Amino acid sequence: MKKITTLTLMLLPLFIMAQDGTVKALRSEAERTIKKEEDTTKRLWRKGGLYGINISQGSLSNWAAGGDNFSLSVNSLLSLYAFYKKDKHSWDNTFDFNIGYVKTTSLGSRKNDDRFDLLSKYGYALNPKLNLSGLVSLRSQLFKGYTYPDNVKSFSSAFMAPGYLLTSIGLDYKPTKNLSIFLSPVTARWVIVRDTALANKGLYGVTPGKKTNLEFGAFASINYLKEFNKFITYKSRLDLFSNYRHNPQNIDLFMSNILNAKLGKVLSVSWSLDFIYDDDVRLFGKNQRSAAMQVKSLIGIGFLLKF
């Protein structure tokens, strides 16, 4: 009995130390779990983007901003997004800017094409997948553009010539975090041609001599952003606009698609495909007085940074 008592007294401190270590371990694990949960709830913004510079093979068809039908060019793309969500409020922002330079034997080096596109959308949740939203977008370019009918250089575009400023109120349906479908029957769109020479010709739907044209109509915008894995990303946007005041059946279309596949840490291949149809852009056809579907395709290899 004395031996058992002595052994118990010897083991008791070890038992107490083990119990104390277990309690500390459980407390530490609980603190880590609580901290992680707190950090997750504070993440109100989802931000990211990519920057790429590529050597690209391009093809253009009826491209009003200017450029060669087929070209080898150096292209740069910056694409950013910032999405905010808290309770019933959300705020989605995207910005895209691209510019390309081309080298040709017949016409020398020149700026091929550039475009910037800013979209901002605020939403108030009516249910988990449907928002009442207001949207503002601005689309234009920074530098002068030229078309080359029959290898003759012709000035066709410049900064805010044209520029498209659009404001709209409607419903935004988000079935998943990657897809947004915005519909509005109440939309105002300003077409801006701030260059006097282009405005005097009445290009892009403005009255000759006027530099702006206000249009009212219906608008739809579908945005899709998907990271399939850490190597492949795809971004797409489709805008549709019907002008109530003039030929509402001739729907203006703007669509951009960007597919990127990383081959390593920074090396990547990319394909961008853009479509534009604007019934007021009548620079094409036999007499350069007709509207047409504008198509631009670029396939390139180069460097891509994601952040």
C-alpha positions in Angstrom: 0.0 0.0 0.0 2.9 2.3 0.8 4.5 1.5 -2.6 1.2 2.4 -4.4 0.9 5.7 -2.5 4.5 6.6 -3.2 4.1 5.8 -6.9 0.9 7.9 -7.0 2.6 10.9 -5.4 5.5 10.6 -8.0 3.1 10.4 -11.0 0.7 13.1 -9.8 2.9 16.1 -10.9 3.4 14.5 -14.4 -0.4 14.0 -14.7 -1.1 17.6 -13.7 1.5 18.9 -16.2 0.0 16.7 -19.0 -3.5 18.1 -18.2 -2.2 21.6 -18.2 -0.5 21.1 -21.6 -3.7 19.6 -23.0 -5.7 22.6 -21.8 -3.2 25.1 -23.2 -3.3 23.2 -26.6 -7.1 23.3 -26.7 -7.1 27.0 -25.8 -4.5 27.8 -28.5 -6.5 25.9 -31.1 -9.7 27.7 -30.1 -8.0 31.1 -30.4 -6.6 30.3 -33.8 -10.1 29.2 -35.0 -11.8 32.3 -33.7 -9.1 34.5 -35.2 -9.5 32.9 -38.7 -13.3 33.4 -38.5 -12.8 37.1 -37.6 -10.4 37.6 -40.5 -12.8 36.0 -42.9 -15.7 38.3 -41.9 -13.5 41.4 -42.4 -12.8 40.5 -46.1 -15.2 42.9 -47.7 -13.2 43.5 -50.9 -12.2 41.0 -53.6 -9.5 42.5 -55.7 -7.2 41.4 -58.5 -6.0 41.9 -62.0 -3.4 41.0 -64.6 -0.8 42.8 -66.8 0.5 41.2 -69.9 2.8 42.2 -72.8 2.7 40.0 -75.9 4.1 39.6 -79.4 0.8 39.0 -81.2 -0.5 38.0 -84.6 -3.6 40.2 -85.2 -6.4 40.4 -87.7 -9.0 43.2 -88.0 -12.2 43.5 -90.0 -13.9 46.8 -90.4 -12.2 48.1 -87.3 -13.2 51.8 -86.9 -10.4 52.6 -84.4 -7.8 51.9 -87.2 -5.1 49.4 -88.0 -4.0 46.8 -90.5 -6.2 43.9 -91.5 -3.3 41.5 -90.7 -0.3 42.5 -88.6 2.5 41.4 -86.3 2.4 43.6 -83.2 3.5 44.2 -79.7 0.4 44.4 -77.4 0.0 45.4 -73.8 -3.1 44.7 -71.6 -4.0 45.8 -68.2 -7.1 44.4 -66.6 -8.2 45.2 -63.0 -11.2 44.4 -60.8 -12.4 45.4 -57.3 -15.6 43.9 -55.9 -17.1 45.0 -52.6 -19.9 43.3 -50.7 -21.3 43.9 -47.2 -24.8 42.9 -46.0 -27.2 44.0 -48.8 -24.7 46.4 -50.5 -22.4 45.6 -53.3 -20.1 47.6 -55.6 -18.4 46.1 -58.6 -15.7 47.9 -60.5 -13.7 46.8 -63.6 -11.1 48.6 -65.7 -9.5 47.4 -68.9 -6.8 49.1 -71.0 -5.0 47.8 -74.0 -2.7 49.2 -76.6 -0.7 47.8 -79.5 2.1 48.9 -81.8 2.6 47.4 -85.3 5.4 47.3 -87.8 4.6 47.1 -91.5 6.8 47.3 -94.6 4.5 49.5 -96.6 3.4 52.1 -94.0 6.1 52.0 -91.4 5.7 51.8 -87.6 2.6 53.3 -86.0 0.1 52.9 -83.2 -2.3 50.1 -84.1 -5.1 50.2 -81.6 -5.9 51.2 -78.1 -9.0 51.2 -75.9 -9.9 51.8 -72.3 -13.1 50.7 -70.6 -14.3 51.6 -67.1 -17.5 50.1 -65.5 -18.8 50.7 -62.0 -22.0 49.2 -60.7 -23.7 49.6 -57.3 -26.3 47.1 -56.1 -28.8 46.7 -53.3 -29.9 43.1 -52.7 -33.5 42.2 -53.1 -32.7 38.6 -52.5 -29.5 36.5 -52.5 -29.2 36.5 -56.3 -31.0 39.7 -57.4 -30.0 43.3 -56.9 -31.5 46.7 -57.7 -28.6 48.4 -59.4 -27.2 51.6 -60.9 -24.5 51.4 -63.5 -22.0 53.8 -65.1 -19.6 53.0 -67.9 -17.1 55.0 -70.0 -15.4 53.6 -73.1 -13.0 55.4 -75.5 -9.3 55.5 -76.5 -6.3 57.7 -75.8 -4.5 58.2 -79.1 -5.4 58.9 -82.7 -6.5 56.1 -85.0 -6.4 55.7 -88.7 -8.0 53.4 -91.3 -6.2 52.4 -94.5 -8.7 51.9 -97.3 -6.7 51.1 -100.4 -3.5 51.8 -98.4 -4.5 55.5 -98.1 -4.1 56.8 -94.5 -7.4 58.3 -93.2 -7.9 59.8 -89.8 -10.9 58.1 -88.1 -10.7 58.4 -84.3 -9.1 60.1 -81.3 -9.4 60.5 -77.5 -13.2 60.8 -76.7 -13.9 60.7 -80.5 -15.8 58.6 -80.1 -16.4 58.3 -76.4 -19.4 56.5 -74.9 -20.7 57.5 -71.5 -23.6 55.4 -70.2 -25.8 55.6 -67.1 -28.5 53.0 -66.3 -30.8 51.7 -63.6 -32.0 48.2 -63.6 -31.9 44.7 -62.1 -28.7 42.7 -61.7 -29.0 38.9 -61.5 -26.0 37.0 -60.1 -26.6 33.2 -60.2 -22.9 32.6 -59.2 -20.0 34.8 -58.1 -18.6 34.6 -61.6 -21.6 35.7 -63.6 -23.6 38.9 -63.6 -26.6 39.7 -65.9 -27.8 43.3 -65.8 -31.0 44.4 -67.6 -32.4 47.9 -67.8 -35.3 49.5 -69.8 -34.1 53.0 -68.7 -30.7 54.0 -70.0 -29.1 57.3 -71.1 -26.1 57.1 -73.4 -24.0 60.1 -74.5 -22.0 59.7 -77.7 -19.1 62.2 -77.6 -17.0 63.3 -80.6 -14.7 66.0 -79.2 -12.5 66.2 -82.3 -13.8 69.1 -84.5 -12.8 67.5 -87.8 -14.6 64.3 -87.1 -17.6 66.1 -85.5 -18.0 68.3 -88.6 -18.4 65.1 -90.7 -21.2 63.9 -88.5 -19.4 60.7 -87.7 -20.6 58.2 -85.0 -24.1 59.5 -85.0 -23.6 63.1 -84.0 -25.2 65.9 -85.9 -22.6 67.6 -88.2 -21.0 70.4 -86.2 -22.2 69.0 -82.9 -19.9 67.1 -80.5 -22.4 65.1 -78.4 -25.6 63.1 -79.0 -27.9 62.0 -76.2 -29.6 58.6 -76.7 -32.3 56.9 -74.6 -32.9 53.2 -74.7 -32.8 49.7 -73.2 -29.5 48.2 -72.1 -28.2 44.8 -71.1 -24.7 43.9 -69.8 -23.5 40.3 -69.2 -20.1 39.9 -67.4 -18.3 36.7 -66.7 -15.0 36.2 -64.9 -13.6 32.7 -64.2 -10.3 31.4 -62.9 -10.5 27.7 -63.9 -7.3 27.0 -62.0 -4.0 28.9 -61.3 -3.0 28.7 -64.9 -6.1 29.4 -67.0 -8.4 32.5 -66.7 -11.3 33.7 -68.9 -13.0 37.1 -68.9 -16.0 38.1 -71.1 -18.3 41.1 -71.4 -21.3 41.6 -73.7 -23.1 44.9 -73.9 -26.3 45.5 -75.9 -28.1 48.8 -76.4 -31.3 49.7 -78.3 -31.9 53.4 -79.1 -35.6 54.1 -78.6 -35.3 57.3 -80.7 -33.7 55.9 -83.8 -33.9 52.4 -85.4 -34.5 50.6 -82.1 -34.4 47.3 -84.0 -30.8 47.8 -84.9 -29.1 46.8 -81.6 -25.6 48.1 -80.9 -23.3 45.4 -79.7 -20.0 45.4 -77.8 -18.3 42.2 -76.8 -14.8 41.4 -75.5 -13.3 38.1 -74.6 -9.8 37.4 -73.1 -8.4 33.9 -72.5 -5.1 33.5 -70.8 -3.1 30.4 -70.2 0.1 30.5 -68.1 3.0 28.3 -69.3 5.2 29.1 -66.3 5.6 31.8 -63.6 5.4 34.7 -66.1 5.3 33.2 -69.6 1.8 32.8 -71.1 -0.2 32.6 -74.3 -3.4 34.6 -74.8 -6.2 35.1 -77.2 -8.5 38.1 -77.3 -11.5 38.4 -79.5 -13.6 41.6 -79.8 -16.8 42.4 -81.6 -18.4 45.8 -82.1 -21.5 46.7 -84.0 -22.8 50.3 -83.9 -25.5 51.4 -86.3 -24.2 54.9 -86.2 -20.6 54.1 -87.2 -20.9 54.3 -91.0 -17.3 54.1 -92.1 -17.5 50.9 -94.2 -18.8 49.5 -97.4 -18.1 50.6 -101.0 -18.6 54.3 -100.2 -17.5 54.2 -96.6 -21.1 55.1 -95.5 -22.4 51.8 -94.2 -22.4 50.1 -90.7 -20.7 46.7 -90.3 -19.7 44.2 -87.7 -16.2 45.1 -86.4 -14.0 42.2 -85.4 -10.5 42.1 -83.8 -8.6 39.0 -83.0 -5.2 38.8 -81.3 -3.2 35.6 -80.6 0.0 36.2 -78.7 2.8 34.9 -76.5 4.6 36.9 -73.8 4.7 37.8 -70.2 1.7 37.8 -67.8 1.7 39.0 -64.2 -1.3 38.3 -61.9 -2.0 40.3 -58.8 
